[in-house]
Structures are given as structure tokens and as C-alpha cells.
């Protein structure tokens, strides 16, 4: 999902019945919103075990709420509309609301929020998920290598704190200074973002883009292998070129 640049409190409401993929982005989205509320019907969302633990931590800190609605048609929609009304009563007037759903019926909830004095938008993230992110710029080989170590299998051991991320970058660079510069490149490119609480969050797609560029960069700088056999034959020819030198060993 892309995020508008809005310098004000932001709340994201997610219709998981229509946009189930959003459950996989909760960790990264938490860096952009003060509160995320996801609602679903009888079909419970499934997430990897590692992500479930992270979501659990965000729930315990009050950053995310997940509401299970009773059985019934459009129960998640009704739940989000109710929750939007509840939030409009206790959120600051400059709060911006975003509702992630492809269901146009939720435009009514957006309209009610606007009538209450808030800014609000519905985001059809089922379409946005297929759009490519903003083009990633070029990064150095050091930054691409760091991105590779933080994606793929390396994603399982990503540093959870800013201090440990900095230590990791220093250790994985050719020198500590190069490692820190590589980390700053990834931050500048939006591959790593520090949340309000200072904890790092990782943009998986962008990290993979930079990680894939390592091979391309190295292939461009590849040198032609030396012809060892030809070098050896030339050396032997030079050694026997002067017959007087050979007579010394006769």
C-alpha cells in the first residue's frame, strides 16, 4: 500500500474480508499510522508464526486492534462503520482516516467521517497491491549487499531495535563506516523506516529489489579470466630464447 504524506494523526481501518492481503502488511503499516483497526467476519485471517508474534506485540502496545465480527452478510463492513463512529468521538479533529476496502458501500462511512469534520478516504488496496512501488533509485554494492542480508532467509533474523540494526550494518560492511553509509542509503530509499517509537520496519519489496541488484552490479564489473595456459607457454618461450643461458646448465 502507498501512503499519502499527511502531517497529522492517521488511522487505518481495514476490511480483511475484502482485502485479506493487508494482514501481511500490518507490521510495515504500523510505521505510518497511529492506530490500525482490522475487522473480519467468520473467516479468520492466517499469518506466519513469526508475523503473528509481531502483531501480538503491536496489539499489546495499543497500535493495532483486530475485531472478529459475528456471522452475517457484510458484517465486517458494519463493524468498520461502527468503529469509525466510535473513533470520531474520541480522536483529535485533525485526524485523517483511511479505509482499506474494495467495497464501495464503505464510501458511506467515509462520507459520515467527513460530515463530522474529519478528512477521510477509501483505499482500494486490492488494486494498489498490484501496482509497483515508486521506482527505487540506484544504491551502492554495499547497500545492495546489506539489503540482501536483510531479505530472503535473512528476514527471519532482522534486528528488532535501532541499536542492533546499526551494529549489524557496521559488522556487515567492509568497514564500519561503509556499513553505516549502506544503512543510510537504504533508509533514504525507503527500504527501512523508523517507526514513531524508534523501532525499524522493513519494506520487503524494496529490499528484494536492491538485493537482486547485487548480481547485476557484479556482472557488469566482471573481468576477463586470465589465459593461464597461454601465459605459461609464453613464459617457457622466453626462458629458452637465449641459448647461452641454457648452456650454463649443460
C-alpha positions in Angstrom: 0.0 0.0 0.0 1.2 3.5 -0.7 0.9 6.2 1.9 0.0 9.9 1.4 2.3 12.4 3.0 0.0 13.8 5.7 1.5 15.5 8.7 -1.3 14.7 11.2 -2.6 11.7 13.2 -3.6 8.9 10.9 -5.9 6.0 11.5 -6.3 3.0 9.1 -9.4 0.8 9.1 -9.1 -2.5 7.2 -11.8 -4.7 5.8 -10.0 -8.0 5.9 -12.9 -9.9 4.2 -12.2 -7.8 1.0 -8.5 -7.2 1.4 -7.1 -10.2 3.2 -3.6 -9.4 1.9 -3.5 -6.4 4.2 -2.9 -8.7 7.2 0.6 -9.3 5.8 1.4 -5.6 5.8 0.3 -4.7 9.3 3.9 -4.6 10.6 5.1 -2.1 7.9 1.9 -0.1 8.0 2.2 0.4 11.8 5.1 2.8 11.0 2.7 5.1 9.1 -0.4 5.1 11.3 -1.0 5.9 15.0 -3.8 3.2 15.1 -4.8 0.4 12.8 -8.1 -1.4 13.2 -8.8 -4.5 11.1 -12.2 -6.2 11.0 -13.2 -9.6 9.6 -16.2 -11.9 9.6 -16.2 -15.6 10.3 -13.2 -16.3 8.1 -10.2 -15.7 10.4 -7.0 -14.4 8.7 -4.0 -16.7 8.7 -0.5 -15.4 9.2 3.0 -16.9 9.5 4.0 -17.7 13.1 6.7 -15.0 13.1 4.4 -12.3 12.0 1.7 -13.4 14.5 4.2 -12.7 17.3 5.0 -9.3 15.9 1.3 -8.4 15.5 0.7 -9.6 19.1 3.3 -7.1 20.3 1.7 -4.3 18.4 -1.7 -5.2 19.8 -0.3 -5.2 23.3 1.1 -1.7 22.7 -2.3 -0.5 21.5 -1.1 0.1 17.9 -3.3 -2.5 16.3 -6.8 -3.8 17.0 -8.3 -6.8 15.3 -12.1 -7.3 15.6 -13.9 -10.5 14.8 -17.5 -9.9 13.8 -20.4 -12.3 14.1 -21.7 -14.3 11.2 -23.7 -12.3 8.7 -23.6 -10.6 5.3 -21.2 -7.6 5.3 -20.6 -8.0 9.0 -17.1 -6.6 8.6 -18.4 -3.5 6.8 -20.9 -2.8 9.5 -18.2 -3.4 12.1 -15.9 -0.9 10.5 -18.7 1.7 10.2 -19.4 1.3 13.9 -15.7 1.6 14.8 -15.3 4.6 12.7 -18.2 6.3 14.6 -16.6 5.3 17.9 -13.2 6.8 16.9 -14.8 10.0 15.6 -16.0 10.7 19.2 -12.5 10.5 20.8 -9.9 11.3 18.1 -8.4 14.7 17.6 -10.2 16.8 15.0 -7.2 16.8 12.6 -7.1 13.0 12.4 -7.1 11.6 8.9 -8.9 8.3 8.3 -8.2 5.8 5.6 -10.5 2.7 5.0 -8.8 -0.1 3.0 -11.5 -2.0 1.2 -12.7 -2.6 -2.4 -16.3 -2.4 -1.2 -17.9 0.9 -2.3 -20.5 0.6 0.4 -17.9 1.8 2.8 -17.9 5.2 1.0 -20.9 5.9 3.2 -18.6 5.6 6.3 -16.1 7.9 4.6 -18.9 10.4 4.0 -20.0 10.3 7.6 -16.5 10.9 8.8 -16.2 13.9 6.5 -19.5 15.3 7.8 -18.1 15.0 11.3 -15.2 17.3 10.3 -12.5 14.8 9.6 -10.6 14.1 6.4 -11.2 10.5 5.1 -10.6 8.4 2.1 -11.4 4.8 1.0 -8.4 3.0 -0.5 -9.0 0.1 -2.9 -5.8 -1.7 -1.8 -6.8 -4.8 -3.8 -5.9 -2.8 -6.9 -3.0 -1.0 -5.3 -1.3 -4.2 -4.3 -0.6 -4.9 -7.9 0.9 -1.6 -8.6 4.7 -1.3 -8.4 6.1 1.0 -5.6 7.8 4.2 -6.6 10.9 3.5 -8.6 13.8 2.6 -6.5 17.0 4.6 -7.1 20.4 3.2 -7.6 22.4 2.1 -4.5 25.9 1.0 -3.9 27.0 -2.6 -3.9 27.5 -2.3 -0.1 23.9 -1.1 0.3 22.6 -3.8 -2.1 24.6 -6.5 -0.1 23.1 -5.2 3.2 19.6 -5.4 1.6 20.3 -9.0 0.5 21.3 -9.9 4.1 18.0 -8.5 5.4 15.7 -10.2 2.8 15.0 -13.8 1.9 16.2 -16.1 4.6 17.8 -13.1 6.3 14.4 -11.6 7.0 14.0 -14.2 9.8 16.8 -12.6 11.9 16.3 -8.9 11.2 17.3 -6.6 14.0 14.2 -5.5 16.0 15.8 -2.4 17.5 17.6 0.6 16.0 20.7 0.0 18.1 21.1 -3.6 16.9 20.4 -2.7 13.3 23.2 -0.1 13.4 25.5 -2.7 14.9 24.5 -5.2 12.2 25.2 -2.7 9.4 28.6 -1.8 10.9 29.5 -5.5 11.1 28.4 -6.4 7.6 30.2 -3.6 5.8 33.7 -3.8 4.6 34.4 -1.2 7.3 32.0 0.1 10.0 31.8 3.4 8.1 30.9 1.7 4.8 28.3 -0.4 6.7 26.7 2.7 8.2 26.7 4.5 4.8 25.0 1.5 3.3 22.3 1.5 6.0 21.7 5.2 5.4 21.2 4.6 1.7 18.5 2.0 2.4 16.8 4.5 4.8 17.0 7.2 2.2 15.4 4.9 -0.4 12.6 3.9 2.0 13.7 0.3 2.3 13.9 0.8 6.1 11.8 3.2 8.1 11.9 4.0 11.8 8.5 4.0 13.5 7.4 6.6 15.9 8.8 4.5 18.8 12.2 4.3 17.0 11.9 0.6 16.1 12.9 -0.2 12.5 10.4 -1.6 10.0 11.4 -3.1 6.7 9.9 -2.6 3.2 10.2 -6.2 1.9 9.6 -5.4 -1.8 12.2 -2.7 -1.9 14.8 -4.7 0.0 14.3 -7.5 -2.6 14.8 -5.0 -5.4 18.1 -3.9 -4.0 19.2 -7.4 -3.1 18.6 -8.5 -6.7 20.8 -5.7 -8.0 23.9 -7.2 -6.3 24.3 -9.8 -9.1 23.6 -7.2 -11.8 26.2 -4.8 -10.4 28.8 -7.6 -10.0 28.2 -9.0 -13.5 28.9 -5.5 -15.0 32.3 -5.3 -13.3 33.3 -8.9 -14.1 36.8 -9.2 -15.5 38.0 -11.5 -18.3 39.6 -14.6 -16.8 43.4 -14.9 -17.5 44.5 -17.4 -20.1 46.8 -19.4 -17.8 47.8 -21.8 -20.5 48.9 -19.1 -22.9 50.8 -17.2 -20.2 52.7 -20.4 -19.2 53.7 -21.2 -22.9 54.9 -17.6 -23.4 57.0 -17.8 -20.2 58.6 -21.0 -21.3 59.4 -19.5 -24.7 61.2 -16.6 -23.0 63.2 -18.9 -20.8 64.7 -20.8 -23.7 65.1 -17.8 -26.1 68.7 -17.2 -25.0 70.8 -20.3 -25.8 73.7 -19.0 -23.8 71.6 -19.2 -20.6 70.8 -22.8 -21.4 74.5 -23.7 -21.8 75.1 -22.7 -18.1 73.1 -25.7 -17.1 74.6 -28.2 -19.5 
